[in-house]
Amino acid sequence: MSSKKLERTTSSEQSTETGRGHRPSVDLWHRIRKACIFTQLDIVGMGIAGTLVTMVILSLAPTPAPIVVGLVAYGVYVGDRISDVRYDPQATSERSAFIGRHRRLLSVTSAGAYGLAIALSTLGGPLALAITLVPGATWILYVVDLSERSFVPLKRLKTVFVLNSTLVALAWATAMVFLPIVFADAAITPLAVVLTVYFFADIFVNTEIPNVRDIEDDAQNDVSTFPTVVGVRRTRHLLYMINILSILVVVGAFLGGYLPMLFALILLAGRVLAVLLNSRIGRSDDYRRLELLGEMNYVFVASVLLIAVFG
């Protein structure tokens, strides 16, 4: 064997060994990434960030409210993923396989997170506890098929057109706005109502984005969403209208003297980002990225607010 051949062989072997050396770390990164996606830790971040936005804009004292909302988000969404394995086994089969493999651990951590959230919420009194229970109660109505019980002939609200996304948006908007208010023992002001509308519109839109991705699975499972009922193109137009209404609410709050200009501009920047993401519906195949960016909108708004106020 010539020296050049030996050199090429050695180089090839070194390259293979290097690839083998890097593969475990790459595989570990992919596992962590998928675990975060399948358990939707981005929604946990969304809940925490949204609650911080409320606290900054309403000038509320620091409280455990963001932690409580984050724990509730984890508990509810992991529970939702576990229920999907039963009710929608055809949907996102890779996620279902992951949930199936780790079902016991996820069930324990989901229940533990919500239990801890309830325990912390008692520090804010009975009303804080009641608000903490709202997302869980909503989720039960949303995902559990009560028609299986003869005494409650009610099908899963997850399958009911408009009501499904409305319930999700209302539950989280309520938690992110009113929980920090109750914890801080503050009054409900017109600005708090503005924030509730802002969050409601944003969460409603973010709920419909993955519905475009799941249009075939939802149709197969008799789940009625905007994409399955009116089509993808009209869904994009309807979500434009919701975003525009949200923008008008923010502008109205500023003109009415309820919202300072700086805060109004930051909230409007979040709305502009939402509209840009909205424009990709029906024009992109990467709905998971659109969904993630939509949820990270809260992190963007919260980060800019914190820098503007405390930077």
Backbone bond lengths (Angstrom), bond angles and torsions (degrees), N, CA, C in turn:
res aa  C-N    CA-C-N  psi(-1)  N-CA   C-N-CA  omega(-1)  CA-C   N-CA-C  phi
1 M - - - 1.477 - - 1.525 109.12 -
2 S 1.354 117.63 129.79 1.461 121.37 -178.14 1.520 110.25 -73.06
3 S 1.334 114.89 163.84 1.465 119.66 -179.24 1.532 111.40 -64.73
4 K 1.385 116.73 -35.01 1.470 119.00 179.72 1.516 111.20 -66.35
5 K 1.378 115.04 -40.86 1.460 118.85 177.89 1.518 110.51 -63.41
6 L 1.333 115.61 -42.24 1.458 120.78 179.82 1.526 110.46 -62.57
7 E 1.364 115.03 -39.77 1.454 120.80 -179.95 1.522 111.23 -63.55
8 R 1.357 115.56 -44.16 1.458 120.07 179.95 1.516 111.53 -65.86
9 T 1.341 115.83 -40.06 1.460 120.43 179.88 1.520 110.85 -63.92
10 T 1.349 115.48 -45.39 1.459 120.22 -179.87 1.519 111.00 -62.21
11 S 1.352 115.79 -43.08 1.462 120.23 178.70 1.518 111.51 -60.85
12 S 1.356 114.44 -41.02 1.463 119.18 179.82 1.514 111.14 -65.08
13 E 1.352 115.81 -41.70 1.459 119.88 179.58 1.521 111.09 -64.68
14 Q 1.368 115.72 -39.53 1.455 119.21 179.71 1.518 110.74 -64.74
15 S 1.361 114.54 -39.57 1.460 119.43 179.07 1.517 111.09 -62.97
16 T 1.373 115.01 -41.10 1.462 119.42 179.03 1.514 111.26 -64.05
17 E 1.357 115.05 -43.19 1.458 119.18 -179.71 1.529 111.01 -64.70
18 T 1.373 115.17 -38.27 1.465 119.04 178.44 1.515 110.59 -63.37
19 G 1.376 114.92 -42.95 1.467 119.37 178.15 1.504 111.20 -60.66
20 R 1.375 115.47 -40.96 1.462 118.60 178.59 1.519 111.18 -65.48
21 G 1.352 114.97 -35.14 1.447 118.31 -179.01 1.517 112.31 -68.09
22 H 1.346 115.10 -35.56 1.470 118.83 -178.38 1.519 112.10 -82.26
23 R 1.340 116.85 -23.43 1.457 119.03 -173.12 1.526 114.12 -59.12
24 P 1.350 119.62 -43.26 1.474 118.20 179.61 1.515 113.12 -58.27
25 S 1.356 116.97 -41.20 1.458 119.29 -179.19 1.523 110.77 -68.82
26 V 1.339 117.35 -36.73 1.463 120.74 177.65 1.522 110.14 -66.28
27 D 1.339 115.85 -45.18 1.466 119.96 178.67 1.527 111.14 -61.37
28 L 1.334 116.45 -40.20 1.463 120.11 179.10 1.524 110.44 -63.18
29 W 1.345 116.43 -42.45 1.458 120.47 178.97 1.526 110.86 -61.18
30 H 1.348 116.77 -43.43 1.462 120.65 179.77 1.528 110.91 -63.98
31 R 1.339 116.65 -38.73 1.476 119.77 178.67 1.530 110.58 -64.69
32 I 1.332 116.28 -44.32 1.464 120.24 179.45 1.524 110.14 -63.43
33 R 1.322 116.13 -43.13 1.470 120.78 -179.35 1.522 110.98 -61.76
34 K 1.332 116.09 -45.79 1.463 119.74 -179.99 1.526 111.49 -66.13
35 A 1.335 115.92 -38.27 1.465 119.00 178.19 1.522 110.72 -61.68
36 C 1.344 116.48 -40.92 1.469 120.43 178.37 1.521 110.85 -65.51
37 I 1.344 116.57 -39.69 1.463 120.70 -179.55 1.523 110.54 -69.10
38 F 1.332 116.80 -47.20 1.463 120.41 -174.76 1.528 112.36 -68.37
39 T 1.344 116.82 -30.03 1.468 119.49 176.95 1.523 111.22 -95.37
40 Q 1.344 116.26 0.27 1.467 123.45 175.75 1.522 112.60 53.19
41 L 1.336 114.87 53.13 1.456 119.74 176.41 1.527 111.20 -66.79
42 D 1.345 116.64 -18.45 1.459 119.61 175.70 1.526 110.75 -64.10
43 I 1.334 116.73 -32.96 1.469 120.02 177.77 1.526 110.23 -70.86
44 V 1.324 116.54 -32.87 1.470 119.91 173.84 1.526 109.27 -60.25
45 G 1.341 115.75 -45.98 1.463 120.43 177.45 1.517 111.87 -62.09
46 M 1.340 115.94 -38.24 1.461 120.93 177.75 1.526 110.96 -61.28
47 G 1.344 116.33 -44.78 1.456 120.28 -179.33 1.516 112.16 -63.69
48 I 1.328 116.41 -43.05 1.466 120.67 179.10 1.528 110.42 -64.42
49 A 1.346 116.08 -46.68 1.463 120.66 -178.02 1.527 111.19 -64.01
50 G 1.339 116.82 -43.33 1.456 119.95 179.28 1.517 112.47 -61.39
51 T 1.316 116.80 -39.15 1.466 121.00 178.46 1.528 110.70 -67.14
52 L 1.327 116.54 -37.60 1.464 120.21 176.18 1.526 111.34 -64.94
53 V 1.338 116.88 -37.32 1.472 120.69 176.71 1.521 109.80 -58.82
54 T 1.325 116.31 -45.98 1.471 120.69 178.02 1.523 111.03 -59.05
55 M 1.319 117.12 -46.53 1.456 121.05 -176.58 1.522 111.77 -64.09
56 V 1.337 117.04 -38.39 1.472 120.38 -179.20 1.525 110.31 -71.69
57 I 1.331 117.49 -48.97 1.471 120.67 -175.88 1.529 111.48 -66.63
58 L 1.320 117.33 -36.57 1.470 120.58 179.97 1.521 112.62 -89.87
59 S 1.337 116.64 1.59 1.473 122.11 179.32 1.529 111.61 54.90
60 L 1.332 115.61 49.86 1.461 121.02 -179.18 1.529 110.56 -90.87
61 A 1.310 115.58 151.40 1.469 120.71 178.19 1.527 109.87 -68.83
62 P 1.346 117.12 150.69 1.468 119.90 177.74 1.530 111.22 -60.83
63 T 1.325 115.76 133.37 1.469 122.55 179.66 1.525 108.33 -143.99
64 P 1.348 117.93 173.35 1.475 120.32 177.25 1.535 114.03 -75.27
65 A 1.339 117.96 4.97 1.467 120.89 -174.47 1.529 113.79 -52.43
66 P 1.356 120.69 -46.28 1.475 119.55 179.87 1.526 112.29 -60.84
67 I 1.334 116.66 -38.25 1.467 120.41 179.19 1.521 110.17 -65.54
68 V 1.323 116.61 -42.70 1.462 121.19 -179.78 1.525 110.06 -61.64
69 V 1.340 117.49 -47.10 1.469 120.81 -179.84 1.526 110.59 -62.92
70 G 1.327 117.42 -40.39 1.467 120.34 178.23 1.519 111.96 -62.77
71 L 1.327 116.79 -43.70 1.472 120.72 178.56 1.528 111.27 -64.37
72 V 1.338 116.11 -40.71 1.467 119.97 178.62 1.530 110.17 -64.33
73 A 1.335 116.76 -42.16 1.464 120.62 179.22 1.523 110.92 -59.89
74 Y 1.331 116.53 -44.26 1.466 119.23 178.07 1.522 110.69 -62.96
75 G 1.320 116.66 -47.79 1.462 120.55 -178.62 1.513 112.31 -59.10
76 V 1.331 116.75 -45.18 1.463 120.88 -176.83 1.518 111.83 -70.10
77 Y 1.334 117.42 -46.78 1.462 118.97 -173.56 1.514 113.11 -74.80
78 V 1.326 117.34 -32.97 1.469 117.90 173.81 1.529 109.43 -67.75
79 G 1.337 116.48 -40.50 1.465 119.36 175.24 1.518 111.78 -60.37
80 D 1.333 116.76 -37.73 1.460 121.40 178.53 1.529 110.99 -64.93
81 R 1.330 116.06 -41.02 1.468 119.54 179.55 1.532 110.40 -65.57
82 I 1.321 116.59 -38.07 1.469 120.10 178.56 1.531 109.86 -65.14
83 S 1.327 117.00 -41.29 1.467 120.09 -179.71 1.526 111.40 -67.84
84 D 1.341 117.09 -30.24 1.462 119.89 178.71 1.526 111.91 -61.54
85 V 1.333 115.68 -32.22 1.464 119.64 178.97 1.523 110.18 -60.90
86 R 1.330 116.25 -33.18 1.463 120.56 -179.61 1.520 112.52 -84.20
87 Y 1.356 115.48 -49.13 1.460 119.20 -171.56 1.526 113.65 -87.79
88 D 1.331 117.68 -32.47 1.462 121.22 -178.87 1.526 109.87 -126.03
89 P 1.319 119.06 64.67 1.461 120.74 -174.98 1.522 113.78 -64.70
90 Q 1.353 116.62 -20.97 1.453 119.49 -179.84 1.524 112.26 -80.73
91 A 1.337 116.78 -20.65 1.459 120.83 -174.82 1.522 111.48 -78.70
92 T 1.334 115.00 135.20 1.467 122.53 176.68 1.531 111.25 39.59
93 S 1.328 115.26 69.31 1.461 120.76 -173.56 1.529 112.71 -60.25
94 E 1.339 117.62 -33.56 1.463 119.97 179.11 1.523 110.49 -64.91
95 R 1.342 115.68 -42.23 1.457 119.41 176.92 1.523 111.08 -64.84
96 S 1.334 116.04 -41.35 1.464 119.97 179.62 1.518 110.97 -61.65
97 A 1.326 116.32 -38.49 1.468 120.48 178.42 1.525 110.40 -64.37
98 F 1.339 116.56 -42.02 1.463 120.73 178.38 1.525 110.44 -62.70
99 I 1.343 116.07 -46.94 1.460 120.48 -179.70 1.523 110.38 -62.12
100 G 1.330 115.97 -40.20 1.458 119.92 179.83 1.522 112.43 -62.18
101 R 1.340 116.69 -39.73 1.468 121.20 -178.93 1.527 111.90 -68.01
102 H 1.334 116.05 -34.67 1.471 120.43 -174.29 1.527 111.97 -114.82
103 R 1.306 116.84 24.56 1.461 121.31 -172.04 1.532 112.72 -56.34
104 R 1.338 116.80 -46.48 1.464 119.39 -176.28 1.525 111.03 -63.16
105 L 1.331 116.71 -47.56 1.468 120.51 179.85 1.523 110.77 -61.34
106 L 1.338 116.67 -44.45 1.455 120.36 -178.63 1.525 111.71 -66.61
107 S 1.326 116.06 -37.21 1.472 119.65 177.77 1.517 110.83 -63.04
108 V 1.342 116.26 -43.30 1.465 120.80 -179.16 1.526 110.89 -66.18
109 T 1.356 116.85 -46.30 1.465 119.69 -178.28 1.530 111.65 -68.61
110 S 1.344 116.16 -34.66 1.463 120.00 177.91 1.526 110.81 -63.69
111 A 1.325 116.32 -50.24 1.467 120.57 179.17 1.528 110.66 -64.25
112 G 1.339 116.30 -40.26 1.464 120.22 179.65 1.516 112.49 -63.89
113 A 1.343 116.78 -40.44 1.469 120.57 179.60 1.524 110.75 -63.77
114 Y 1.340 116.32 -44.55 1.463 118.52 -179.56 1.528 110.65 -68.94
115 G 1.325 116.06 -37.60 1.460 119.33 177.47 1.517 111.81 -61.60
116 L 1.334 116.57 -42.65 1.465 120.86 178.47 1.530 110.52 -65.45
117 A 1.348 115.88 -38.89 1.470 119.96 177.85 1.521 110.58 -61.17
118 I 1.313 116.78 -42.78 1.476 120.84 178.59 1.526 110.61 -63.31
119 A 1.330 115.97 -42.59 1.470 119.67 179.83 1.529 110.76 -62.05
120 L 1.333 116.77 -43.43 1.465 120.17 179.56 1.528 111.40 -67.86
121 S 1.324 115.85 -35.38 1.467 119.06 -177.41 1.525 112.50 -65.79
122 T 1.323 116.94 -25.08 1.472 119.54 178.43 1.529 111.53 -63.99
123 L 1.334 116.38 -20.57 1.468 119.81 177.10 1.528 110.76 -66.11
124 G 1.341 115.88 -23.21 1.456 119.99 179.82 1.513 113.52 -94.90
125 G 1.324 117.30 0.63 1.456 120.38 178.47 1.518 113.58 97.91
126 P 1.317 117.20 178.37 1.472 122.46 -176.07 1.527 113.79 -60.17
127 L 1.338 117.23 -37.77 1.466 119.53 -178.65 1.528 111.21 -68.08
128 A 1.328 116.95 -38.48 1.463 120.69 176.33 1.530 110.28 -63.48
129 L 1.317 115.94 -39.88 1.466 120.28 176.71 1.524 110.59 -62.48
130 A 1.323 117.12 -43.58 1.467 120.85 -179.51 1.528 111.16 -61.96
131 I 1.340 116.92 -43.16 1.465 120.62 179.79 1.526 110.58 -65.65
132 T 1.330 116.46 -37.11 1.469 120.73 178.31 1.521 111.35 -63.56
133 L 1.318 116.60 -31.54 1.464 120.56 -179.79 1.526 113.01 -79.52
134 V 1.337 117.70 -16.38 1.471 121.10 -176.41 1.530 112.85 -59.06
135 P 1.355 119.94 -50.82 1.466 118.39 -179.69 1.528 112.95 -60.98
136 G 1.334 117.41 -37.08 1.465 120.30 179.15 1.516 111.89 -67.02
137 A 1.330 116.26 -44.73 1.460 120.22 178.75 1.524 110.63 -64.15
138 T 1.335 115.78 -40.48 1.467 120.29 178.26 1.513 110.60 -63.03
139 W 1.335 115.69 -41.73 1.466 119.66 -179.90 1.528 111.15 -62.34
140 I 1.318 117.68 -39.92 1.466 120.43 179.18 1.531 110.04 -60.92
141 L 1.326 116.75 -45.99 1.461 120.06 177.86 1.529 111.02 -65.96
142 Y 1.314 115.38 -33.49 1.463 121.95 -175.54 1.522 112.18 -70.21
143 V 1.337 116.43 -41.44 1.463 119.08 -167.08 1.521 114.84 -111.56
144 V 1.337 118.28 -25.70 1.467 119.82 -174.45 1.521 110.21 -85.82
145 D 1.316 116.63 134.30 1.460 122.42 179.40 1.526 108.72 -83.76
146 L 1.334 115.86 91.42 1.460 120.35 -177.61 1.519 112.21 -71.79
147 S 1.336 117.77 -13.05 1.461 120.09 178.04 1.524 111.12 -67.84
148 E 1.347 115.45 -13.80 1.462 119.10 175.81 1.527 110.43 -69.44
149 R 1.349 116.28 -19.12 1.463 120.51 176.00 1.527 108.10 -100.35
150 S 1.303 117.92 118.86 1.463 121.91 -172.44 1.522 113.06 -59.17
151 F 1.363 117.37 -27.21 1.454 119.25 -176.79 1.529 112.54 -82.42
152 V 1.355 118.48 -9.20 1.460 121.46 175.93 1.531 108.43 -130.04
153 P 1.330 117.81 86.52 1.464 120.62 -176.29 1.524 112.62 -77.64
154 L 1.345 116.80 65.46 1.457 121.84 -176.62 1.520 109.85 -128.21
155 K 1.337 116.98 123.78 1.453 119.19 -179.84 1.528 110.37 -80.74
156 R 1.322 115.72 171.80 1.458 120.42 -178.66 1.525 110.09 -59.78
157 L 1.329 116.78 130.38 1.456 119.91 178.67 1.529 111.21 -71.46
158 K 1.318 116.21 -14.74 1.462 120.53 175.58 1.525 111.13 -61.45
159 T 1.330 117.03 -24.03 1.458 121.11 -177.08 1.525 112.77 -91.69
160 V 1.345 118.37 -6.84 1.467 122.15 -173.47 1.527 110.45 -89.62
161 F 1.312 116.46 125.54 1.460 123.33 -176.29 1.523 111.91 -57.84
162 V 1.331 117.39 134.80 1.460 127.01 179.05 1.534 111.95 69.84
163 L 1.320 117.02 -46.38 1.455 120.01 -178.31 1.527 111.51 -60.60
164 N 1.341 117.34 -34.56 1.463 119.87 -178.33 1.532 111.64 -61.82
165 S 1.327 116.94 -52.91 1.470 119.94 -179.85 1.520 111.61 -68.79
166 T 1.340 117.12 -33.87 1.465 121.16 179.54 1.529 110.95 -62.98
167 L 1.333 117.17 -43.47 1.462 120.93 179.68 1.524 111.39 -61.67
168 V 1.326 115.72 -45.53 1.467 120.20 -179.57 1.523 110.23 -60.78
169 A 1.344 116.32 -49.38 1.465 120.89 -177.17 1.525 111.53 -64.05
170 L 1.317 117.09 -41.24 1.464 120.89 -177.98 1.526 111.59 -67.65
171 A 1.340 116.27 -41.49 1.469 120.07 -179.04 1.521 111.63 -62.11
172 W 1.349 116.90 -45.30 1.463 119.39 -175.89 1.522 111.84 -77.98
173 A 1.340 117.46 -34.75 1.465 119.28 175.92 1.527 110.13 -62.72
174 T 1.321 116.43 -40.93 1.463 121.07 177.76 1.524 111.22 -61.37
175 A 1.330 116.11 -46.05 1.467 119.86 -178.19 1.528 111.43 -65.47
176 M 1.333 117.98 -44.27 1.463 121.04 -174.33 1.523 113.35 -72.89
177 V 1.326 117.16 -24.17 1.468 119.51 -179.56 1.528 111.63 -98.38
178 F 1.318 117.10 -49.63 1.468 119.16 -169.59 1.529 113.82 -85.24
179 L 1.334 117.90 -25.20 1.463 118.15 178.64 1.530 111.90 -64.87
180 P 1.350 119.17 -48.53 1.473 117.48 177.13 1.527 113.29 -64.13
181 I 1.333 117.31 -30.35 1.469 120.15 177.03 1.524 110.40 -65.22
182 V 1.321 116.12 -45.78 1.468 120.61 -179.23 1.523 110.51 -66.96
183 F 1.320 117.58 -41.83 1.465 121.05 179.12 1.536 110.41 -59.57
184 A 1.343 115.74 -39.85 1.466 120.02 -177.72 1.522 112.01 -85.07
185 D 1.340 116.76 -0.68 1.463 121.92 -178.88 1.526 110.89 55.21
186 A 1.345 114.98 43.48 1.467 121.19 -178.59 1.527 110.01 -102.69
187 A 1.323 115.17 167.65 1.466 120.68 -179.82 1.528 110.46 -86.11
188 I 1.327 115.93 153.27 1.465 121.57 175.00 1.530 107.73 -84.25
189 T 1.310 116.22 115.20 1.465 122.37 -175.98 1.527 110.09 -106.44
190 P 1.347 117.62 167.92 1.469 119.93 174.62 1.529 112.43 -56.41
191 L 1.328 117.18 -33.44 1.461 120.28 178.96 1.524 111.12 -65.68
192 A 1.333 117.19 -34.23 1.466 120.71 176.22 1.526 110.18 -63.13
193 V 1.323 116.35 -38.63 1.473 120.67 177.30 1.527 110.17 -65.22
194 V 1.331 116.58 -40.28 1.470 120.94 177.30 1.519 110.54 -59.25
195 L 1.328 116.87 -45.65 1.466 120.84 179.27 1.526 111.11 -63.54
196 T 1.322 116.94 -37.47 1.463 120.13 178.59 1.526 110.58 -62.03
197 V 1.333 116.70 -44.32 1.464 120.98 177.46 1.528 110.43 -63.79
198 Y 1.333 116.56 -42.28 1.461 122.20 179.20 1.521 111.06 -58.60
199 F 1.337 116.16 -50.41 1.464 120.10 179.99 1.524 111.52 -66.74
200 F 1.329 116.42 -40.90 1.463 120.03 -179.63 1.523 110.45 -57.99
201 A 1.329 117.03 -48.91 1.465 120.94 -178.80 1.526 110.94 -61.64
202 D 1.332 116.40 -43.87 1.458 120.19 -176.88 1.530 111.30 -66.41
203 I 1.312 117.07 -44.00 1.467 120.50 -179.11 1.527 110.30 -67.94
204 F 1.330 117.15 -38.79 1.461 120.50 177.44 1.527 110.00 -58.41
205 V 1.321 116.73 -47.19 1.471 121.29 179.44 1.531 110.46 -62.67
206 N 1.334 116.28 -45.18 1.470 119.86 -179.36 1.522 112.11 -64.53
207 T 1.324 116.91 -27.35 1.461 120.51 177.94 1.522 111.18 -71.89
208 E 1.322 116.79 -33.77 1.458 120.53 -177.57 1.530 113.14 -80.05
209 I 1.328 118.08 -22.61 1.470 120.12 -179.76 1.532 111.81 -61.43
210 P 1.350 119.49 -51.22 1.473 118.00 177.09 1.525 112.86 -66.84
211 N 1.339 117.36 -20.77 1.460 119.61 177.38 1.532 111.38 -65.63
212 V 1.332 116.59 -27.51 1.466 119.75 175.52 1.525 109.41 -67.55
213 R 1.315 115.42 -42.69 1.466 120.13 177.80 1.521 111.50 -62.77
214 D 1.338 116.70 -37.71 1.462 121.51 -174.53 1.526 112.74 -95.84
215 I 1.325 118.00 20.11 1.459 121.18 -172.20 1.528 112.69 -57.84
216 E 1.331 117.60 -40.39 1.463 120.39 -179.66 1.522 111.49 -70.98
217 D 1.332 116.72 -43.47 1.466 120.58 179.16 1.531 110.55 -64.65
218 D 1.338 116.22 -41.30 1.468 119.42 -179.68 1.526 110.99 -65.00
219 A 1.333 116.52 -40.91 1.468 119.68 178.18 1.523 110.91 -63.29
220 Q 1.328 115.50 -39.15 1.465 120.45 -179.85 1.523 111.40 -67.35
221 N 1.359 116.06 -32.71 1.462 120.74 -177.40 1.532 112.60 -98.15
222 D 1.346 116.94 13.23 1.477 122.33 178.49 1.523 112.75 59.14
223 V 1.326 116.40 36.89 1.458 121.72 175.71 1.532 107.42 -98.53
224 S 1.331 117.02 118.67 1.463 121.04 -176.71 1.526 110.48 -92.81
225 T 1.325 116.23 118.23 1.461 122.68 177.81 1.526 107.87 -129.33
226 F 1.320 116.99 173.76 1.465 119.66 176.63 1.526 111.52 -55.95
227 P 1.341 119.56 -48.50 1.472 119.00 -179.14 1.529 113.14 -61.39
228 T 1.339 118.59 -39.14 1.462 119.63 -178.12 1.524 112.30 -74.66
229 V 1.330 117.63 -25.94 1.467 120.95 -176.01 1.524 112.25 -94.29
230 V 1.336 117.83 -46.60 1.474 119.63 -175.13 1.520 113.25 -109.90
231 G 1.335 117.88 -6.55 1.455 120.42 -179.46 1.518 112.24 93.30
232 V 1.327 115.54 164.46 1.468 121.34 -174.03 1.527 111.57 -69.18
233 R 1.344 117.83 -44.44 1.465 121.25 -176.95 1.521 111.46 -61.70
234 R 1.319 117.07 -47.55 1.456 120.11 179.55 1.524 111.84 -68.07
235 T 1.337 116.01 -30.55 1.468 119.37 174.81 1.519 110.17 -60.60
236 R 1.328 116.81 -44.91 1.466 120.46 178.40 1.524 110.87 -58.47
237 H 1.329 116.86 -43.38 1.467 120.74 -179.22 1.532 111.64 -66.90
238 L 1.329 117.21 -40.80 1.463 120.77 178.95 1.530 111.05 -64.25
239 L 1.325 116.20 -39.61 1.462 119.55 179.26 1.525 111.13 -69.99
240 Y 1.350 117.00 -31.52 1.469 119.41 171.69 1.528 109.93 -57.37
241 M 1.326 116.05 -46.12 1.467 120.94 -178.14 1.527 111.50 -61.53
242 I 1.340 116.34 -41.09 1.476 119.96 179.25 1.526 110.24 -64.94
243 N 1.332 117.02 -42.24 1.460 120.60 178.35 1.523 111.43 -64.08
244 I 1.322 116.98 -40.11 1.471 120.63 179.43 1.527 110.40 -64.91
245 L 1.330 117.44 -41.32 1.465 120.68 176.78 1.526 110.80 -60.80
246 S 1.340 116.02 -39.39 1.464 120.39 178.32 1.528 110.53 -64.37
247 I 1.329 116.52 -40.26 1.468 121.06 177.56 1.527 110.24 -62.58
248 L 1.325 116.78 -43.59 1.462 121.15 179.93 1.530 111.13 -62.98
249 V 1.334 117.32 -35.89 1.467 120.79 177.98 1.529 110.46 -64.12
250 V 1.346 116.44 -43.80 1.465 120.44 178.97 1.529 110.55 -64.21
251 V 1.331 116.59 -45.72 1.467 120.50 179.23 1.529 110.03 -61.78
252 G 1.333 116.49 -42.24 1.461 120.38 178.70 1.516 111.78 -62.34
253 A 1.331 117.34 -39.49 1.468 121.16 178.50 1.525 111.04 -64.57
254 F 1.331 116.03 -37.76 1.472 119.53 177.33 1.525 111.01 -67.61
255 L 1.338 116.88 -48.44 1.458 120.85 -179.26 1.528 111.78 -64.31
256 G 1.338 116.17 -29.87 1.455 120.14 178.64 1.514 113.60 -79.91
257 G 1.334 116.88 -4.45 1.458 120.65 177.54 1.520 114.49 85.16
258 Y 1.343 116.71 10.07 1.466 119.43 -179.28 1.529 112.40 -87.87
259 L 1.336 116.43 -24.34 1.459 120.49 -172.56 1.523 109.67 -124.74
260 P 1.338 118.70 122.27 1.466 121.07 177.61 1.531 111.34 -61.04
261 M 1.330 115.86 152.68 1.460 120.39 -175.87 1.526 112.11 -57.28
262 L 1.338 117.48 -43.49 1.467 120.51 -178.13 1.517 111.09 -59.16
263 F 1.323 116.94 -47.86 1.460 120.86 -179.99 1.527 110.89 -65.11
264 A 1.343 116.76 -38.60 1.462 120.38 179.28 1.524 110.55 -62.61
265 L 1.325 117.16 -42.95 1.468 120.58 -179.53 1.527 111.40 -64.25
266 I 1.334 116.13 -39.57 1.464 119.48 179.98 1.528 110.89 -67.29
267 L 1.329 116.73 -43.14 1.465 119.88 177.73 1.531 110.77 -64.24
268 L 1.327 116.93 -38.87 1.464 120.36 178.87 1.531 110.77 -67.51
269 A 1.326 117.14 -33.67 1.467 119.94 175.78 1.528 110.02 -61.95
270 G 1.330 115.98 -38.88 1.464 120.08 175.50 1.514 111.97 -63.48
271 R 1.351 116.03 -38.53 1.474 120.39 178.20 1.521 111.29 -67.04
272 V 1.325 116.86 -39.28 1.477 120.30 178.67 1.524 109.87 -62.24
273 L 1.332 116.61 -42.92 1.463 120.23 176.77 1.524 110.62 -60.76
274 A 1.335 116.81 -40.86 1.465 120.84 178.97 1.530 111.14 -62.73
275 V 1.327 117.00 -40.60 1.465 120.76 179.41 1.528 110.50 -65.58
276 L 1.329 116.96 -41.05 1.475 120.43 178.30 1.525 110.80 -61.51
277 L 1.324 116.68 -43.03 1.464 120.07 177.28 1.521 110.66 -66.49
278 N 1.330 115.15 -39.22 1.460 121.81 177.89 1.532 111.36 -56.98
279 S 1.349 116.07 -36.94 1.462 121.23 -177.09 1.526 112.91 -67.33
280 R 1.335 117.06 -15.98 1.465 121.04 -178.28 1.529 112.26 -88.25
281 I 1.336 117.07 -7.80 1.463 120.38 179.19 1.523 109.72 -64.79
282 G 1.323 116.76 125.77 1.452 121.42 -177.00 1.506 113.12 84.35
283 R 1.327 117.56 -5.44 1.467 122.00 -178.47 1.518 112.12 -121.67
284 S 1.320 116.08 1.92 1.463 121.82 179.67 1.518 109.20 -138.83
285 D 1.327 115.90 149.09 1.460 120.31 177.08 1.523 111.79 -98.26
286 D 1.334 116.52 -9.75 1.463 120.48 -175.96 1.531 109.69 -93.94
287 Y 1.339 116.71 71.56 1.453 120.11 -176.95 1.520 112.22 -73.88
288 R 1.324 116.36 -24.51 1.464 118.28 176.68 1.528 109.99 -64.21
289 R 1.344 116.46 -39.39 1.461 119.43 178.70 1.529 110.59 -68.19
290 L 1.331 117.08 -41.84 1.466 120.62 177.44 1.528 110.45 -60.34
291 E 1.332 115.71 -42.53 1.464 120.72 179.08 1.524 110.58 -62.55
292 L 1.339 115.85 -45.79 1.468 120.77 -179.14 1.525 111.13 -62.60
293 L 1.337 116.76 -45.51 1.456 120.41 -179.48 1.530 110.75 -64.91
294 G 1.340 116.57 -36.35 1.458 119.90 177.20 1.514 111.78 -63.00
295 E 1.325 116.19 -41.45 1.462 120.12 178.83 1.530 111.51 -71.63
296 M 1.341 116.84 -33.58 1.457 120.49 178.26 1.524 112.06 -74.04
297 N 1.341 116.82 -7.88 1.455 121.78 173.66 1.528 110.20 -53.76
298 Y 1.327 116.23 -39.63 1.462 121.25 178.93 1.526 111.33 -64.73
299 V 1.326 115.65 -40.61 1.463 119.93 178.97 1.524 109.64 -64.14
300 F 1.330 116.34 -40.27 1.466 121.34 177.91 1.527 110.31 -61.30
301 V 1.324 116.74 -51.26 1.469 121.36 -178.81 1.532 110.61 -62.13
302 A 1.337 116.43 -45.27 1.471 120.18 -179.40 1.526 110.95 -62.94
303 S 1.326 117.23 -42.43 1.471 121.10 -178.92 1.523 110.77 -63.19
304 V 1.340 117.18 -45.87 1.473 120.90 -179.70 1.530 110.24 -64.46
305 L 1.331 116.49 -40.80 1.469 119.92 178.07 1.520 111.55 -61.84
306 L 1.327 116.95 -45.68 1.457 120.55 -178.30 1.523 110.98 -65.10
307 I 1.340 116.90 -38.81 1.466 120.12 177.89 1.526 110.26 -66.85
308 A 1.336 115.80 -41.62 1.468 119.83 -178.74 1.521 112.19 -65.50
309 V 1.329 116.49 -36.50 1.461 119.97 -175.47 1.523 112.51 -87.64
310 F 1.343 116.34 -41.33 1.464 119.63 -173.08 1.541 113.19 -110.50
311 G 1.330 116.27 -8.07 1.458 119.42 -175.66 1.537 113.10 -74.04
